[in-house]
Amino acid sequence: MALDTLDGPFRRRYLTHEALTRQLEAWARTHPQLTRLQSIGTSPEGREIWVLAIGQEPERRRPAVWVDGNLHGVELAGSSVALAVAETALAVHTNPTALPRHLPEHLLEFLRGVLFYICPRISPDGAEQVLRLSGFVRSAPRRTPHAPDLPYWRLQDMNDDGRCRYLRVPDEAGDFIESTTCPGLMLPRRVDDPPPYWRLYPEGVIEHWDGETIPEPNWLLDTPDFNRNFPWSWQPEPEQIGAGHYPGSEPETRAVIDFAIAHPNLYAWLNLHTFGGVFIRPLIDAPDSRMDQSDLALYRQLAAWAQDLVGYPTVSGYEEFTYEPETPLRGDLTDFAYHQRGCVGLVCELWDLFHRLGHPKPVRFVEHYTSFEREDMERLAQWDADHNQRRLFGSWQPLQHPQLGAVEVGGLDPCIGLWNPPPEMLPGLCDSVATYWLHVAALVPRLALESVSTIALGNDHWELKVTVANRGYLPTHGVNAAARRPWNTGVEARASTEGGCQLLDPERARQRLGHLDGWGRGLGEGAHMPWYQRSRGSGHLASVRWLIRGAGEVRLNIGGPRLGYLSRTIVMPDGPA
């Protein structure tokens, strides 16, 4: 059954876990020849973490790309876009005319040979709480085991309106005032601002309260951050907030790690977050001067596509997205994908709110998040009124809080409009990112038998020669950063005989050919410049030979764990050579 249009419900609204599961199951049921749906783990609250494989013969091992979303609970748009990539990948097979952009037939044919693994929601527990109550959930709504029994804020809907917004408490020493032009908007207090003054806290209650001390809210303290829980360059608390007890200590991240290790055929990895409107590439832990320059050229090509197809810039994680200069993030998923799994790994911070508000470009992209002035906040409130159906800012209502007494509840609900785009803007975002990822998927290696020949040697002896080629953009080892990992084996060839023929040297039945070059070089490589253009040599080819005696069949199995295997049966001539 073809996809006549790309119009899944996730393009118009944010799905609950139940609705997301129904969508995946519908695809698996409707396209059994193209899909395999599996749970790679179960969250602590009992929700499945789904991965949908898409491609012809979806259980056959071959080069693949991965997309995930909702690693952080509040970042719902990642799930929608991941599902849109799945829908687009299905359309490549069933109805290419439905694709957002025309792709030539030869590229479509190549993409039909690529496996897509889609994990739309790594944190189903976190997303479900956000969908139910709003509020901020970094990864999952749980405390780290053995966290100290210190006072902390716990989200709770205090006025039964179905949303967790804010509490404001009148205080002469308060650090916020209410905007006089935008009801519901609270602004940082300036020295010359007249009263009243307020303190802001999340809508909820204080756990382990001593009856007197009000703790400062800190959503990263004593709660796991899944994007600090992956093995590469992991560091424990307190060196890295949110790290967990050890790499993969959280069941959600461990499920992803285990899947990646069991699937070495991954060559590209897109980790979807919100918000900002930017792609973040390696290196995360060092400047570009320490990056493999061939990998850097590859990322320049991806950056050009990102700008053209999505309209987002691409920045170095270390140079433009460290919250403190020269203090890299540890245990990051993209680092794990790039350094340990040999993938072209990327983060996409969906939703270009800064661009839409006309926020000036800072020196480092991450400074967008710390340079939002009062005037910017008022522009945000106006944008909310004009383009977001006033979802962000609500009026303040009096409330008798069980611990703090007389307070007011209301103000900001950042879920739709700040952390995630309005649902009305999802279709364009889904189309652009899905189209971009099809281009990236087209980079994977493509193993082929270049030639097979038999050479007569006399006395019923033959030499069987097989030449293998990589016709893809990337080398068979993926990015250079992980080329020498012990698991990252290259091409090997195996031969077995049936009938009257036999291998003269059985110990050479299995032969290693090593890795094969790709044809791509990225952008900015000197070999492409007009003053001395040149191609690589024949490193994309490798040949293997066996000596055969007698007539019969030789069965070939050529490939590797990342590439899958090509099988061919060769009939040896019957009669004297």
Secondary structure, 3 states (H helix, E strand, C coil): CCCCCCCCHHHCCCCCHHHHHHHHHHHHHHCCCCEEEEEEEECCCCCEEEEEEECCCCCCCCCEEEEECCCCCCCCHHHHHHHHHHHHHHHHHHCHHHCCCCCCHHHHHHHCCCEEEEECCCCHHHHHHHHHHECCCCCCCCCCCCCCCCCEEEECCCCCCCCECEEEEECCCCCEEECCCCCCCEEECCCCCCCCCEEEEECEEEECCCCCCCCCCCCCCCCCCHHHCCCCCCCCCCCCCCCCCCCCCCHHHHHHHHHHHHCCCEEEEEEEEECCCEEEECCCCCCHHHCCHHHHHHHHHHHHHHHHHHCCCEEEHHHHCCCECCECCCCCHHHHHHHHCCCEEEEEEECCHHHHCCCCCCCCHHHHHHCCCHHHHHHHHHHHHHHCCCCCEEEEEEEEECCCEEEEEEEECCCECCCECCHHHHHHHHHHHHHHHHHHHCCCCCEEEEEEEEEEEECCEEEEEEEEEECCCCCCCCCHHHCCCCCCCCEEEEEEEECCCEECCHHHCEEEEECCCCCCCCCCCHHHCCCCCCCCCCCCEEEEEEEEECCEEEEEEEEECCCEEEEEEEEECCCCC
